[in-house]
Amino acid sequence: MKNKIINILLAILIVAIIATIVLIIIKYGRNQKNEKELKEVVATITTQIQEHKEENEPIGDIEVKGYKVVGIIKIPKINIEYPILEKTTDEAMKYSVTHFWGDEVNAIGNYTIAGHNNMDGTMFGNTSELDIGDIIELTGLDGKKIQYQIFKQYIIDPEDVSCVKSVKAGTREVTLITCTNGHKNRRVTKAREINQNQ
């Protein structure tokens, strides 16, 4: 009887382990497919910006999975380049990084972007590898491209929204927010426009 119970528990454990592995593989596959689609979207946006810049016209609305795109974020050190979606919702964040706070891409003030901390390194999964001095580049749909240099990184509680405030009034800043520590905290990365007095 005791051996039978042990065998049943062992079988349940093996099935649970296999199911977990299958779910991880499926999620990884979905993330990789999404990455490929987002690269295509970024290429399309970049082409449209160039074409419309030459014609001196604004580009039309561009969407990803029904969410309006407002710009592009590029972080060379961790090899990411994503469209920034207009609204932060759980559903939108499944597809790309999202605008969380601020007027518009590259406006004076703090522009805050939220993204998931995916285990496979997609979205903001590798922002922990960034250092003070690294570069973040934002491109608006008007074609204006500005480089920002990281000047501060820290961890906050999920309820703490003080990070959306500008550190220095009258400057262009970008703040990245992502989960850390098993969703218990948020990692904040702040950067300021390179050409402004720091």
N, C-alpha and C positions, 0 to 999 in steps of 0.2 A: 504493500500500500504506500509506504513511504517513498519507494523508488518511482512509483507511478506518479505521485504528486511532483516529485523533483523533475521527472521527464516532461510533464505537462508545463511546469513553470519554465523549464529550459526551452521548450518549444515556443512558448509565448515570448520569451526574451529574444530568441533568434528572429521570430517574425517581426517583433518591434524594431530590432536593429536593422533588418533588411528594409522595412518600410521607411525608417528614418533616412537610410542611405538613398533609397529611391526618391524620396521627397527632396533631398538636397540636390541630387543630380537633375531633377526636373526644374528646380528653382534656378540652378546654375545655367541650364540650357535656355530658360526663359530670359535670364539676365543677358546672356550672350546674344540672343536674337534681338533683344531690345537695344543693346549696344550697337549692333550693326544698323538697325533702323535709324537710330539717332545720328550716327555718322553720316548717313544719307541725307537726313534732314539738315544737318549742319552744312553739308556740301551744297544743298539746294539753296539754303538761306544765303550763303556766301556768294553764290553765283547771282542770285537775284539782287543782292545788295550792289554788286559790281555793275550789273546791267542797268539798274535804276539810277545809280550814281552818275553813270555816263549820260543818261537821259535827263538827269536832274529831277527825278520823280520819286515820291515815296513808294516803298514796296507795299503790296497788299497784305492782307492778313495771312499769316501762316499758322497752321495748327498741327499739333501732335495729339492724336487720339482724342480730338475734339477740344483740346486746350490751346488757347492762343499763345503763340511764342512772342516774347518781348525782347529777346537778345540772345547772345551766346556767351558762355563762360569757357575760358581755356586756362588750364593750369599745367604748363609744360613739365614741371618736375614730376608730377604723378600721372602724366600722360592722359589727361581728360579734356574733353571738349564736348559740351552739351548745350542744347537749346535751353533757355530759361523759360519756363512756363509762367503764365501771368498770375495764377492763383495757387496758393498752398492748400491743397486738400490731400487726404490720405490717398485717394484714387490718382490724382495728378502726380503725386510723388512716386507712384509705382513706375512711371514712365520716364521721368527726368527730374532735374532740380527745379525748384520753384521760387518765384518772387514771394518773399515773406513780409518785407517792410521797405518803405521808401517810395519816392515819387516815380522815378523811371531810371532805366539803365544809364549810368554815367552822369546823373544829375548831381548838383551840389547837395551834400548831405550824405547820410548813410543809406546804402542800398543793401538790404539783407537777403541772402539766398539760403534756402533750406534744402537739404538733400539727405537721402538715406545713407547710412553707414553699412553698405552691403559687405558681407564677409568675403566675397570674391574680389573686392577692391573696386567694384563699379560704383557709380555715383560719388559720394563723398567717403567711400570706404577706406581710402588711403590718405585722408587729410592729416592723420596723425604723423605721417612722414614729412610733412611740411615744416620748414624752419623759418625763423625770423629772417627777413631779407629775400625770401622766395617771391616769385612773381605770379600774380593773378591777372588775367586779361579779360576785360569785358568789351563786347561789341554790341552796340545798339542797332536796331533795324535801320537807322539812318546811316549806318556805315561808320559811325564814330567809334574808334577803337582806343581804349585807354588802358595803360598798364598800372597796376597797383602793386605796392610792395608790402609784404606782411610785416607788421610791427608788434603784434601781440597775439598770444594764444592762451586760452584758459578754459577751465571746466566750470559749468554752472548747473544749478538745479533746473528741471524742466519748467518750473513756474517763473523763473527769473527772466524777464524780458529787457533788462537794462542794457543788454548788449546792442539793442537796435539804435541807441542814441549815438550821435556823432561824438567822437573823442575830442575833435578840434573843430569848432564852428567855422563855417565857410569853406570847408574842404570837401573833396570827393572821397568817400570811403566805401569799402565793401566789406560786409561781414558774412562769413559762412557759418552755418549752424548745422550740426549733425548729432545723432545719438552716440552715446558711448557708455561703457560700463553696463552692458545689458539693458539699455534704454533707461537707466536710472538717472543719468546726467546728460548734459549737452556739451559737446566740444565746440568752442567758439574760436574762429580765426578771423582776425581783423587786419585789413590792409588799407593803405592810403595811396592816393595818386602819386606816382613817382615824381612828376614835374613840379609839384607844389612844395613849398617850404615844409620841412619835416621837423 
